[in-house]
Amino acid sequence: MTEQEIDLLLQKQRAFFQSGATMHIERRIEMLKKLRTLIRKYTPEIAQAIHSDLGKSEHEAFMCEIGLALTEISYMIRHTRGFSRKRYRPTPLAQFAAVSYELPTPYGNALIMSPWNYPFLLTIEPLANAIAAGNTCIIKPSAYAPATAAMIEKLIGAAFPPEYVAVVTGGRKENACLLHKKFDLIFFTGSQSVGKEVLRCAAETLTPAILELGGKSPCIVDETADIALAARRIVFGKFLNCGQTCIAPDHILCQQSVKDKLVREILSQIKVQFGENPLDNADYGKIINEKHFDRLLSLIDENKTVFGGEYDREALRIAPTVMEDVSMDDPVMQEEIFGPLLPILTYERFDELLPLLSSKEKPLALYIFSEDKERIDLITRRARFGGGCINDVVIHLATSEMGFGGVGESGMGSYHGKTGYDAFSHRKSIVDKKTFMDLNIRYQPYDKIKRRLISFFLR
């Protein structure tokens, strides 16, 4: 799409929003229902597109993308009426007689920029929130997942007129063009480096931005943990989507006394879940492109690899790879891994963890496997991270009842459910002052009686 075409599309969307067409709550719900119906209709095609881009099985594509997107849309259909109502607030006595309330209103024209690792889910979930809140939207899917981007374009074209929701495909040229246009809100999911550029561009036009980024999400395992269960759940979450999940456990911080047992259980679970040769498993995904594939291979230290390391360049597959005796100085610990490499680091005493975690950037997720409630409470309260799980991994993403987002280097703002509705809304604070009376204490001339009354009301 050319810059002139993008400008024309933006003009049409602004005019459509200004017409008030998106303000009708029933209209929003109707469009969400239409979107849900079309996703259900095209589920096999969507799953095939996701498989083409990332090698995900039909089961994984539905479980981790299509199904979660449908869940979010259904949640918004059920709750949009309630979310859009006024919220009455107490009025100070000094403002008598008046009624105070907050009124949620849409920002206007939103830009949603989605990533390649969950190309369908991380496009449709924020879109559902944006539509429920009453915005028009331009969607920019990742060029690294072209089959899914084409499917999203087909789906959105069938569900919405372009002045309501439209898709702009392409690569860096289109990204740069969009970021230099004026939107009312930018929602971006992706890497920290691109997130910084998004925020720089947003600052130029004073546009609010929601950034869902990533980071090196630690997974703590202490001596009290159920090691077999921890290994089973870690293997599932780490190697889901071939490790290309922003909230996957990036590395394990394991208490030294249980490290050997944990390693044995992890190796056993890899074989149970993926087979003796994961590269032959049809349900195991692939790396998104050769550049990312080569970067991951460069992080593997053969001297510290206790399992895996095999790869198939033609198929862009790297086997689940476990590395032990890793230190914070190793190359694999210098950047977010975002692939099927699992480094295991150790600690002796639990009190070593907080200083270690505090010295690192704030991750998108943190996980702790432990049966010690005091330790769990200490980590969840004192460590700084976006969200996480106790005795599990990644599943905190899969709910519409809680917000999902990062903090600091891992992002700003959150979405899902009501939090997502609020993210795409501005809450106007309004005082409805009544006209049947008008206290004169605020008006000049001021005297001692007025000063005493003001002092009484405002103390």
DAWO-V643493 format. One line per field, one symbol per residue. phi: phi as a letter, one per 30 degrees, with the letter a starting at -180 (. if undefined). psi: psi as a letter, one per 30 degrees, with the letter a starting at -180 (. if undefined). Layout:
phi: ???
psi: ???
//
This chain:
phi: .dddddeddddddddddddidcdddddededddddddddddceedddddddddbiddedddddcbdddddddddddddcdedddddcdbdceedcecabcacbdbddkccccccccdbddedcddddedddedjccbccbddddbdddedddddddddcbdddcbbccckcdddeddddcccccaccbblddddeddeddddddchcdbccccakcddbcbcdcdddddedddddeddcehhicbdcdedacccdedcdddddedddddddddbjdbedcddccdbddadddedddddcdcddcdcaijdabddchcbdebcbchdcdddedccaddhadcbdccbbccddddeeddddcddddbbbbcaccdddedddddcdcadalbciabidddcbcdbdbacbidckbibbjhdeddddcbccdcbccddcdabdcddcddcbddddddddddcd
psi: kleeeeeeeeeeeeeeeffgfffkeeeeeeeeeeeeeeeeegeeeeeeeeeeefgkleeeeeefdeeeeeeeeeeeeefeeefflkjklkkkefgkklkklkjkklecjkkjjlafeifeegeeeeeeeeeefgllkkkjlkffieeeeeeeeeeeefeklffdklkjlabeeeeeeefgljlfkkjkkaleeeeeeeeeeeeeghkkkkkjbblijljkjlffljeeeeeeeeeeeegkhhgikfgkjelkjkkefgeeeeeeeeeeeeeefflejfffjfgkalkeleeeeeeeeffkjefgkfkbflljeefhkklkkkklhklfflefgflkehahkjkjlllekeffeeeeefflljlelkkkjlgjeeeeeeeeeekjlelalkhllffffhkffklklakbfgakllakbeeeeeeglkjkkkkjklffljkgffklkkaeeeeeeeeeeg.
//
